Amino acid sequence: MFRSDRDALADKLGDVQAENERLRQQNEAMRHALLAQRIGGRSAASNVYRGGVVGLGTGERVALARHRLEAFPVWATALLHVVTFGIVSFVRFNSMHAQLPQAERDDPSVGKAVGFHFIPYYNYYWIFWNGLRLCDRVNLQCRLRGMPDGVPRGLVIAACVASIIPYIQVLAGPIAWLFVAIAMQRTVNRIVELDARTTSERVDRVRVDAGVFGARIPAPQALPLPDDIAAQAEAEAEAAAAVAEQRQRR
């Protein structure tokens, strides 16, 4: 009997997980549709990076706040930057374009962000535009969470200038971008940490407040298994029988 109950609970859990996956896919589809509609329906003057997040609707805020950024030690970021003379940072941070939601139609892909740096003469313009756009995309995630901008635009501009000055760019460029890499990774870590903390608090609140018709029930993880219930019932029955036997002897 208890084995069948456990199998029924397992089947129910499988159905719930399948339903959650279906809802997740629907949410992702709606998020992409909302972003596509937003990008296609807004003018260049309403650029979210320049205008801020005040005018965004609730759905736009939720869609734009989704990202795939990952935390990484700041000290390791600085070490890899110094050891590889900035090459690792160049690849890693340009790859972040694929981990962030597309808020504007001219947000570059990873291939475009990296490849345009190798176009003669045009790369002098691109290093500024791409560096500032990545800075804006990361700072947008901060603003959507009520945080101040974590990557100073002035620091990025200084690094770009140091990268195009003849002769001194070989040494000054990597040093300047080291400070940008540290600020960028520190900001990403704060965003990921804040999201993880918010998710944990939401799960804990659901576990406490979950119930039917306002009645609170314990979290599923706290419910004993049917076999444990049976063992406990048998132990209680044996204890009651022992007490009754002792009373009869008296």
C-alpha beads as a LAMMPS data file, in Angstrom:
LAMMPS data file: protein, C-alpha beads

250 atoms
249 bonds

1 atom types
1 bond types

-500.0 500.0 xlo xhi
-500.0 500.0 ylo yhi
-500.0 500.0 zlo zhi

Masses

1 110.0

Atoms # bond

1 1 1 0.000 0.000 0.000
2 1 1 2.708 2.429 0.998
3 1 1 4.801 1.477 -1.994
4 1 1 1.892 2.314 -4.283
5 1 1 1.491 5.657 -2.510
6 1 1 5.164 6.396 -3.098
7 1 1 4.817 5.496 -6.788
8 1 1 1.778 7.783 -7.029
9 1 1 3.757 10.632 -5.445
10 1 1 6.635 9.998 -7.859
11 1 1 4.257 10.096 -10.828
12 1 1 2.719 13.308 -9.501
13 1 1 6.155 14.861 -9.079
14 1 1 7.021 13.910 -12.657
15 1 1 3.839 15.562 -13.913
16 1 1 4.626 18.731 -11.944
17 1 1 8.165 18.859 -13.334
18 1 1 6.885 18.387 -16.882
19 1 1 4.333 21.160 -16.362
20 1 1 7.037 23.463 -14.965
21 1 1 9.210 22.797 -18.011
22 1 1 6.294 23.539 -20.333
23 1 1 5.570 26.808 -18.521
24 1 1 9.252 27.726 -18.614
25 1 1 9.358 27.247 -22.377
26 1 1 6.208 29.340 -22.757
27 1 1 7.727 32.097 -20.617
28 1 1 10.889 32.084 -22.714
29 1 1 8.853 32.307 -25.912
30 1 1 6.798 35.200 -24.533
31 1 1 9.951 36.946 -23.331
32 1 1 11.566 36.756 -26.782
33 1 1 8.332 37.912 -28.420
34 1 1 8.057 40.856 -26.019
35 1 1 11.639 41.932 -26.617
36 1 1 11.227 41.611 -30.395
37 1 1 8.049 43.693 -30.264
38 1 1 9.727 46.283 -28.069
39 1 1 12.805 46.564 -30.296
40 1 1 10.706 46.843 -33.448
41 1 1 8.243 49.352 -32.039
42 1 1 10.474 51.902 -30.343
43 1 1 12.310 54.779 -31.982
44 1 1 16.042 55.387 -31.688
45 1 1 15.330 58.393 -29.470
46 1 1 13.878 56.124 -26.788
47 1 1 17.101 54.177 -26.354
48 1 1 16.839 52.388 -23.012
49 1 1 20.529 52.906 -22.287
50 1 1 20.160 56.679 -22.541
51 1 1 16.613 57.081 -21.260
52 1 1 16.860 54.795 -18.236
53 1 1 14.378 52.230 -16.961
54 1 1 11.711 54.590 -15.600
55 1 1 9.532 54.330 -18.691
56 1 1 9.703 50.554 -18.956
57 1 1 6.615 48.473 -18.292
58 1 1 6.535 45.577 -15.868
59 1 1 6.760 42.995 -18.633
60 1 1 9.707 44.768 -20.249
61 1 1 11.538 44.950 -16.930
62 1 1 11.093 41.231 -16.333
63 1 1 12.159 40.345 -19.882
64 1 1 15.212 42.600 -19.831
65 1 1 16.310 41.382 -16.398
66 1 1 16.816 37.816 -17.653
67 1 1 20.462 37.016 -18.335
68 1 1 22.949 34.150 -18.390
69 1 1 25.828 35.886 -16.654
70 1 1 28.020 33.758 -14.413
71 1 1 30.072 34.707 -11.384
72 1 1 33.846 34.423 -11.545
73 1 1 36.542 35.360 -8.990
74 1 1 37.778 38.914 -9.464
75 1 1 41.329 37.937 -8.526
76 1 1 41.320 35.209 -11.199
77 1 1 40.030 37.711 -13.743
78 1 1 42.909 40.078 -12.964
79 1 1 45.467 37.253 -12.992
80 1 1 44.325 35.873 -16.352
81 1 1 44.299 39.388 -17.796
82 1 1 47.881 40.054 -16.725
83 1 1 49.235 36.623 -17.730
84 1 1 47.642 36.693 -21.190
85 1 1 48.234 40.404 -21.719
86 1 1 44.497 41.099 -21.935
87 1 1 43.583 38.399 -24.475
88 1 1 41.425 36.353 -22.081
89 1 1 39.552 39.444 -20.936
90 1 1 39.001 40.482 -24.546
91 1 1 37.374 37.138 -25.356
92 1 1 35.480 36.680 -22.074
93 1 1 33.887 40.085 -21.888
94 1 1 32.974 40.265 -25.561
95 1 1 31.285 36.892 -25.052
96 1 1 28.995 38.553 -22.496
97 1 1 27.028 40.066 -25.372
98 1 1 25.481 36.616 -25.873
99 1 1 24.653 36.316 -22.167
100 1 1 22.656 39.542 -21.998
101 1 1 19.157 40.246 -23.385
102 1 1 18.928 42.311 -26.533
103 1 1 17.472 45.631 -25.407
104 1 1 18.119 47.560 -28.649
105 1 1 18.258 46.484 -32.279
106 1 1 21.928 47.472 -32.601
107 1 1 23.154 45.355 -29.684
108 1 1 25.980 43.327 -31.262
109 1 1 26.436 39.574 -31.340
110 1 1 29.636 37.957 -30.094
111 1 1 30.955 37.458 -33.623
112 1 1 30.314 41.067 -34.524
113 1 1 31.767 42.364 -31.249
114 1 1 35.011 40.454 -31.748
115 1 1 35.324 40.524 -35.537
116 1 1 34.894 44.263 -36.042
117 1 1 38.001 44.885 -33.933
118 1 1 40.066 43.489 -36.817
119 1 1 38.709 45.798 -39.544
120 1 1 41.425 48.332 -40.392
121 1 1 40.622 51.955 -39.453
122 1 1 37.034 51.081 -38.559
123 1 1 38.340 49.364 -35.436
124 1 1 39.264 52.789 -33.981
125 1 1 35.586 53.646 -33.898
126 1 1 34.466 50.163 -32.939
127 1 1 36.616 49.890 -29.827
128 1 1 34.778 52.887 -28.382
129 1 1 31.294 51.873 -29.503
130 1 1 31.567 48.234 -28.464
131 1 1 33.245 48.954 -25.141
132 1 1 30.634 51.532 -24.156
133 1 1 27.748 49.346 -25.329
134 1 1 28.916 46.412 -23.203
135 1 1 29.300 48.816 -20.286
136 1 1 25.732 50.064 -20.855
137 1 1 24.301 46.542 -21.134
138 1 1 25.840 45.470 -17.826
139 1 1 24.827 48.705 -16.111
140 1 1 21.270 48.205 -17.373
141 1 1 21.104 45.015 -15.322
142 1 1 22.159 47.056 -12.302
143 1 1 19.457 49.667 -12.896
144 1 1 16.751 47.041 -13.327
145 1 1 17.638 45.790 -9.835
146 1 1 17.776 49.218 -8.220
147 1 1 21.571 49.195 -8.034
148 1 1 23.921 52.026 -9.055
149 1 1 25.980 51.617 -12.196
150 1 1 28.899 49.314 -11.491
151 1 1 31.072 50.019 -14.552
152 1 1 32.033 53.710 -14.962
153 1 1 31.715 54.914 -18.551
154 1 1 34.607 57.312 -17.979
155 1 1 36.889 54.408 -17.116
156 1 1 35.895 52.601 -20.317
157 1 1 36.523 55.730 -22.411
158 1 1 39.955 56.158 -20.812
159 1 1 40.807 52.530 -21.632
160 1 1 39.683 53.017 -25.238
161 1 1 41.828 56.150 -25.595
162 1 1 44.835 54.350 -24.122
163 1 1 44.337 51.552 -26.660
164 1 1 44.601 53.746 -29.761
165 1 1 47.481 56.070 -28.860
166 1 1 50.524 55.015 -30.910
167 1 1 53.514 53.503 -29.122
168 1 1 52.098 53.674 -25.598
169 1 1 49.056 51.546 -26.485
170 1 1 51.114 48.360 -26.138
171 1 1 51.558 48.906 -22.397
172 1 1 48.930 51.474 -21.413
173 1 1 46.075 49.675 -23.164
174 1 1 46.257 46.379 -21.234
175 1 1 46.802 48.234 -17.939
176 1 1 43.754 50.442 -18.493
177 1 1 41.581 47.496 -19.541
178 1 1 42.694 45.649 -16.404
179 1 1 40.777 48.147 -14.278
180 1 1 37.780 47.839 -16.603
181 1 1 37.897 44.035 -16.340
182 1 1 37.988 44.197 -12.543
183 1 1 35.040 46.616 -12.421
184 1 1 33.100 44.571 -14.964
185 1 1 33.595 41.227 -13.188
186 1 1 32.859 42.721 -9.773
187 1 1 29.586 44.132 -11.111
188 1 1 28.605 40.830 -12.744
189 1 1 29.289 38.998 -9.484
190 1 1 27.046 41.415 -7.577
191 1 1 24.224 40.927 -10.084
192 1 1 24.475 37.129 -9.936
193 1 1 24.685 37.177 -6.129
194 1 1 21.640 39.444 -5.844
195 1 1 19.605 37.218 -8.177
196 1 1 20.611 34.098 -6.237
197 1 1 19.653 35.728 -2.926
198 1 1 16.314 36.901 -4.295
199 1 1 15.531 33.451 -5.675
200 1 1 16.454 31.808 -2.367
201 1 1 14.227 34.182 -0.408
202 1 1 11.348 33.581 -2.816
203 1 1 11.684 29.794 -2.473
204 1 1 11.796 30.025 1.319
205 1 1 8.718 32.242 1.311
206 1 1 6.839 29.798 -0.902
207 1 1 7.757 26.938 1.401
208 1 1 6.339 28.815 4.389
209 1 1 3.277 30.353 2.782
210 1 1 2.215 27.481 0.528
211 1 1 -1.193 26.100 1.395
212 1 1 -4.759 25.470 0.326
213 1 1 -7.458 28.078 0.983
214 1 1 -5.064 30.059 3.152
215 1 1 -4.073 27.090 5.347
216 1 1 -0.309 26.746 5.666
217 1 1 1.170 23.351 5.010
218 1 1 4.760 22.134 5.484
219 1 1 7.148 22.098 2.562
220 1 1 7.165 18.909 0.477
221 1 1 10.771 18.339 1.518
222 1 1 9.626 18.179 5.166
223 1 1 6.965 15.509 4.607
224 1 1 7.996 12.006 5.757
225 1 1 8.000 9.127 3.306
226 1 1 5.219 6.519 3.517
227 1 1 7.679 3.851 4.707
228 1 1 8.787 6.146 7.521
229 1 1 5.163 6.704 8.514
230 1 1 4.573 2.939 8.595
231 1 1 7.671 2.326 10.718
232 1 1 6.657 5.065 13.127
233 1 1 3.121 3.630 13.387
234 1 1 4.473 0.160 14.092
235 1 1 6.795 1.521 16.792
236 1 1 3.936 3.421 18.421
237 1 1 1.719 0.290 18.312
238 1 1 4.444 -1.828 19.926
239 1 1 4.958 0.788 22.622
240 1 1 1.210 0.946 23.318
241 1 1 1.005 -2.864 23.516
242 1 1 3.908 -2.961 25.969
243 1 1 2.250 -0.368 28.180
244 1 1 -1.062 -2.278 28.112
245 1 1 0.714 -5.532 28.991
246 1 1 2.426 -3.914 31.970
247 1 1 -0.909 -2.562 33.228
248 1 1 -2.500 -6.014 32.972
249 1 1 0.323 -7.541 35.002
250 1 1 -0.286 -5.013 37.745

Bonds

1 1 1 2
2 1 2 3
3 1 3 4
4 1 4 5
5 1 5 6
6 1 6 7
7 1 7 8
8 1 8 9
9 1 9 10
10 1 10 11
11 1 11 12
12 1 12 13
13 1 13 14
14 1 14 15
15 1 15 16
16 1 16 17
17 1 17 18
18 1 18 19
19 1 19 20
20 1 20 21
21 1 21 22
22 1 22 23
23 1 23 24
24 1 24 25
25 1 25 26
26 1 26 27
27 1 27 28
28 1 28 29
29 1 29 30
30 1 30 31
31 1 31 32
32 1 32 33
33 1 33 34
34 1 34 35
35 1 35 36
36 1 36 37
37 1 37 38
38 1 38 39
39 1 39 40
40 1 40 41
41 1 41 42
42 1 42 43
43 1 43 44
44 1 44 45
45 1 45 46
46 1 46 47
47 1 47 48
48 1 48 49
49 1 49 50
50 1 50 51
51 1 51 52
52 1 52 53
53 1 53 54
54 1 54 55
55 1 55 56
56 1 56 57
57 1 57 58
58 1 58 59
59 1 59 60
60 1 60 61
61 1 61 62
62 1 62 63
63 1 63 64
64 1 64 65
65 1 65 66
66 1 66 67
67 1 67 68
68 1 68 69
69 1 69 70
70 1 70 71
71 1 71 72
72 1 72 73
73 1 73 74
74 1 74 75
75 1 75 76
76 1 76 77
77 1 77 78
78 1 78 79
79 1 79 80
80 1 80 81
81 1 81 82
82 1 82 83
83 1 83 84
84 1 84 85
85 1 85 86
86 1 86 87
87 1 87 88
88 1 88 89
89 1 89 90
90 1 90 91
91 1 91 92
92 1 92 93
93 1 93 94
94 1 94 95
95 1 95 96
96 1 96 97
97 1 97 98
98 1 98 99
99 1 99 100
100 1 100 101
101 1 101 102
102 1 102 103
103 1 103 104
104 1 104 105
105 1 105 106
106 1 106 107
107 1 107 108
108 1 108 109
109 1 109 110
110 1 110 111
111 1 111 112
112 1 112 113
113 1 113 114
114 1 114 115
115 1 115 116
116 1 116 117
117 1 117 118
118 1 118 119
119 1 119 120
120 1 120 121
121 1 121 122
122 1 122 123
123 1 123 124
124 1 124 125
125 1 125 126
126 1 126 127
127 1 127 128
128 1 128 129
129 1 129 130
130 1 130 131
131 1 131 132
132 1 132 133
133 1 133 134
134 1 134 135
135 1 135 136
136 1 136 137
137 1 137 138
138 1 138 139
139 1 139 140
140 1 140 141
141 1 141 142
142 1 142 143
143 1 143 144
144 1 144 145
145 1 145 146
146 1 146 147
147 1 147 148
148 1 148 149
149 1 149 150
150 1 150 151
151 1 151 152
152 1 152 153
153 1 153 154
154 1 154 155
155 1 155 156
156 1 156 157
157 1 157 158
158 1 158 159
159 1 159 160
160 1 160 161
161 1 161 162
162 1 162 163
163 1 163 164
164 1 164 165
165 1 165 166
166 1 166 167
167 1 167 168
168 1 168 169
169 1 169 170
170 1 170 171
171 1 171 172
172 1 172 173
173 1 173 174
174 1 174 175
175 1 175 176
176 1 176 177
177 1 177 178
178 1 178 179
179 1 179 180
180 1 180 181
181 1 181 182
182 1 182 183
183 1 183 184
184 1 184 185
185 1 185 186
186 1 186 187
187 1 187 188
188 1 188 189
189 1 189 190
190 1 190 191
191 1 191 192
192 1 192 193
193 1 193 194
194 1 194 195
195 1 195 196
196 1 196 197
197 1 197 198
198 1 198 199
199 1 199 200
200 1 200 201
201 1 201 202
202 1 202 203
203 1 203 204
204 1 204 205
205 1 205 206
206 1 206 207
207 1 207 208
208 1 208 209
209 1 209 210
210 1 210 211
211 1 211 212
212 1 212 213
213 1 213 214
214 1 214 215
215 1 215 216
216 1 216 217
217 1 217 218
218 1 218 219
219 1 219 220
220 1 220 221
221 1 221 222
222 1 222 223
223 1 223 224
224 1 224 225
225 1 225 226
226 1 226 227
227 1 227 228
228 1 228 229
229 1 229 230
230 1 230 231
231 1 231 232
232 1 232 233
233 1 233 234
234 1 234 235
235 1 235 236
236 1 236 237
237 1 237 238
238 1 238 239
239 1 239 240
240 1 240 241
241 1 241 242
242 1 242 243
243 1 243 244
244 1 244 245
245 1 245 246
246 1 246 247
247 1 247 248
248 1 248 249
249 1 249 250
